[in-house]
Amino acid sequence: MRLRFKLLMASGLLAFATPISAHNIVIGNDDGLTANVKALYDALKAKGHDVIVAVPCQQGSGMGGAVQMMKPFQPLKTDCLHGAAKAGDPGAGPMTVAGFENDFYYVDSTPVVAMLYGLDVVAPARWGKAPDLILSGPNIGRNAGPIVVSSGTVSNAQYGMMRGIASIALSAGMNSHSENILANPLSQQIAERSVTLVQALIAGAEDGPLLPAGIGLNVNFPDQLDGAVWKSAQIGSLSDYDARFVDDLPKVMGKAKAGSPPLPGLYFRVLEGRAETGQEKDEAAVSRENISVSVMQVAYDVPEPQRALAEDMASLLNSSKEN
C-alpha cells in the first residue's frame, strides 16, 4: 500500500489504475453546519459514496475531545447554527432545515459527541456496521502544530482511529467561512481536493484497509489553492495561533471600558511568524502555500521502539520497591 500510495501522490492523484468503489463515509466537524461540510458532502456523493453528516448544533471550536456523559439531551432552547434545527426540536436527530433533511444530523453537544452519534446511532441504522472512513472537517481555520490538542476536528479523527476506523482531519483557512449563507467558492475547491485524496487512498488500498491500524491523517489547506501541491509535513512546534490566559481580556482586545474592573480570559489571535530553523517541514509552515499531509498516531501512544522507556522505568521502580 505504501509504495502504491506514493506513486499515486507522485502522479498528481489524478489517474488511478483500478476502478474506485463506493464507500460508507461519516463526516463530522466542530463548526456545525457550514459551506465546507455541504461542499464535501456533495462532492463525495457525486463520486457514488454513501455519506452521513453528524455535526454539533452550535460552533464548537476549541472543545478538543470534550464529551458530555450520562446526560440526556433536552429539546433545543435556541436554533442551531444556520437553522440546522429549530428551538423545540429534539437535542439530537435529523436536521430540519429545508434541503438538509436527508443524511444530515445534529447533536446539541460537543464535536466528539456529535461524531459518536453518527458512529453509534446513524451508521448502524444505515449500514449495520461502522463506516469505512471518517472525515472530520473541513474546519474553518487550520489545525496545525500545538493547536491540534484542543481541536475538535482532530479529536474527532482521533476517536475514529481508536475505534479502528480510517480517519482524516481536514482543515482550511479562515477564509473558508460560511457567514450567513452555506456557500463559498473556496469550499468547493477544498472539497474537490479532499475527494481526490479519498479516491487516492481507496485506489492505493485495493482490497485492504484505507489506512494502517492506529494511523490517521491531518490535512491542512492554504488560504489559496491555486497552484498548491501536496506536501508531507510533521505536526511540529510552529503554530499559526497565539492562545494564552490574560488577567484583563477586554484591555488586551482594546475593548476595555473606563472604570470597568479587569476581566480575565483566554486571548487568541492568528500569527504570521516565520518558521525557525528546523520548522520548515512543520504543518503550519507548509500549509501556508501548499497542502500539508501529516501522519498521526492514536492518542498519545508511541511507536514500539519508544515503549522500551516505560518498560525500563517499570523495572527500575519494581526493583526499588523490592529493595
Residue pairs with C-beta under 8 A, 6 or more apart in sequence:
1 204
1 205
1 206
1 208
1 212
4 203
4 204
4 206
5 200
5 201
5 204
8 16
8 200
8 203
8 204
9 200
9 230
13 196
13 197
13 199
13 200
13 230
14 196
16 199
16 200
16 203
17 203
18 203
18 206
20 47
20 48
20 199
20 202
20 203
21 202
22 47
22 48
22 49
22 50
23 49
23 50
23 131
23 132
23 133
23 198
23 202
23 210
24 49
24 50
24 52
24 123
24 126
24 127
24 129
24 131
24 132
24 133
25 44
25 49
25 50
25 51
25 52
25 131
25 132
25 133
25 134
25 135
25 198
26 51
26 52
26 53
26 54
26 115
26 118
26 119
26 122
26 123
26 131
26 133
26 134
26 135
27 37
27 40
27 41
27 44
27 51
27 52
27 53
27 54
27 55
27 134
27 135
27 136
28 53
28 54
28 55
28 111
28 114
28 115
28 118
28 134
28 135
28 136
28 156
29 36
29 37
29 55
29 56
29 111
29 136
29 137
29 138
29 139
29 152
29 153
29 156
30 56
30 59
30 60
30 61
30 62
30 63
30 111
30 136
30 139
30 151
30 152
30 153
30 155
30 156
31 37
31 55
31 56
31 59
31 60
31 61
31 81
31 139
31 140
32 55
32 56
32 57
32 58
32 59
32 60
32 80
32 81
32 82
32 84
32 106
33 55
33 80
33 81
33 82
33 84
33 95
33 97
33 100
33 104
33 106
33 182
34 81
34 82
34 140
34 177
34 178
34 182
34 187
35 176
35 177
35 178
35 181
35 182
35 183
35 184
35 187
36 137
36 138
36 139
36 140
36 172
36 176
36 178
36 184
36 187
36 190
36 191
37 53
37 55
37 138
38 182
38 183
38 187
39 184
39 187
39 188
39 190
39 191
40 135
40 137
40 138
40 170
40 187
40 190
40 191
40 194
40 195
41 51
41 53
41 103
41 104
42 191
43 188
43 191
43 192
43 194
43 195
44 51
44 135
44 195
44 198
45 51
47 195
47 198
47 199
49 198
50 126
50 127
51 103
52 103
52 105
52 118
52 122
52 123
52 126
52 131
53 103
53 104
53 105
53 118
54 105
54 106
54 107
54 114
54 115
54 117
54 118
54 119
54 122
55 84
55 104
55 105
55 106
55 107
55 111
55 114
56 106
56 107
56 108
56 109
56 110
56 111
56 113
56 114
56 152
57 76
57 80
57 81
57 84
57 85
57 106
57 107
57 108
57 109
57 114
58 80
58 81
58 108
59 81
60 110
60 111
60 114
60 152
61 139
61 140
61 141
61 151
61 152
62 150
62 151
62 152
63 110
63 111
63 112
63 150
63 152
63 155
64 149
64 150
64 151
64 152
64 155
65 112
65 152
65 155
65 158
65 159
66 110
66 112
66 152
67 109
67 110
67 112
67 113
67 116
68 109
68 110
68 113
72 91
73 90
73 91
73 92
73 107
73 108
73 109
74 91
75 87
75 88
75 89
75 90
75 91
76 85
76 86
76 87
76 88
76 89
76 90
76 91
76 108
77 87
78 87
79 85
79 86
79 87
80 86
80 95
80 106
80 108
82 97
82 178
82 182
83 97
84 95
84 96
84 97
84 100
84 104
84 106
85 93
85 95
85 96
85 97
85 106
86 96
89 96
91 107
91 108
91 109
92 105
92 106
92 107
92 108
92 109
92 117
92 121
93 105
93 106
94 101
94 102
94 104
94 105
95 101
95 104
95 105
95 106
105 114
105 117
105 118
105 122
106 114
107 113
107 114
107 117
110 152
111 152
111 153
111 155
111 156
112 152
112 155
112 156
112 159
115 134
115 136
115 156
115 159
115 160
116 159
119 130
119 131
119 134
119 160
119 163
119 165
123 129
123 130
123 131
124 130
130 163
130 164
130 165
131 165
132 165
132 166
132 210
133 165
133 166
133 167
133 168
133 198
133 201
133 210
134 156
134 157
134 160
134 165
134 166
134 167
134 168
135 167
135 168
135 170
135 194
135 198
136 153
136 154
136 156
136 157
136 160
136 167
136 168
136 169
136 170
137 153
137 169
137 170
137 171
137 172
138 170
138 171
138 172
138 176
138 187
138 190
138 191
138 194
138 221
139 151
139 153
139 169
139 170
139 171
139 172
140 172
140 174
140 176
140 177
140 178
141 171
141 172
141 173
141 174
142 171
142 172
142 173
142 220
142 221
142 240
142 283
142 284
142 287
143 151
143 153
143 154
143 169
143 171
143 218
143 220
144 171
144 218
144 220
144 233
144 235
144 238
144 239
144 240
144 282
144 283
144 284
144 287
144 292
145 235
145 236
145 237
145 238
145 239
145 240
145 282
145 283
145 284
146 237
146 239
147 239
147 240
147 241
147 243
148 154
148 218
148 235
148 296
150 243
151 169
151 171
153 169
153 170
153 171
154 169
154 218
154 296
156 167
156 169
157 167
157 168
157 169
157 216
157 217
157 218
157 296
158 167
158 216
158 296
158 298
158 299
159 167
160 166
160 167
160 216
161 167
161 214
161 215
161 216
161 296
161 297
161 298
162 298
162 299
164 213
166 201
166 209
166 210
166 211
166 216
167 211
167 216
167 217
168 197
168 198
168 216
168 217
168 218
168 219
169 216
169 217
169 218
169 219
169 296
170 190
170 194
170 219
170 221
171 218
171 219
171 220
171 221
172 186
172 187
172 190
172 220
172 221
173 186
173 221
173 222
173 223
174 223
174 270
175 186
175 223
176 184
176 186
176 187
176 190
176 221
177 184
178 184
178 187
186 225
189 225
190 221
190 225
193 221
193 225
193 291
194 219
197 219
197 230
197 293
201 210
201 211
202 210
205 211
211 217
214 297
214 298
214 301
215 295
215 296
215 297
215 298
216 295
216 296
216 297
216 298
217 293
217 294
217 295
217 296
218 235
218 283
218 292
218 293
218 294
218 295
218 296
219 291
219 292
219 293
219 294
220 233
220 283
220 286
220 287
220 291
220 292
220 294
221 228
221 287
221 291
222 228
222 287
222 288
222 289
222 290
222 291
223 288
225 291
228 289
228 290
228 291
229 290
229 291
230 290
230 291
230 293
231 286
231 290
231 291
231 292
231 293
232 281
232 292
232 293
232 294
233 281
233 282
233 283
233 285
233 286
233 287
233 292
233 293
233 294
234 281
234 282
234 283
234 294
235 282
235 283
235 294
235 296
236 279
236 281
236 282
236 283
236 284
237 279
237 282
238 273
238 275
238 276
238 279
238 282
238 283
238 284
238 285
239 271
239 284
240 270
240 271
240 272
240 284
241 268
241 269
241 270
241 271
242 267
242 268
242 269
242 270
242 271
243 266
243 267
243 268
244 266
244 267
245 264
245 265
245 266
245 267
246 252
246 264
246 265
246 266
246 267
247 262
247 264
248 256
248 262
248 263
248 264
249 263
249 264
249 265
249 266
249 267
250 256
250 257
250 260
250 263
251 262
252 267
253 267
275 282
275 284
275 285
279 285
283 292
283 294
286 292
297 303
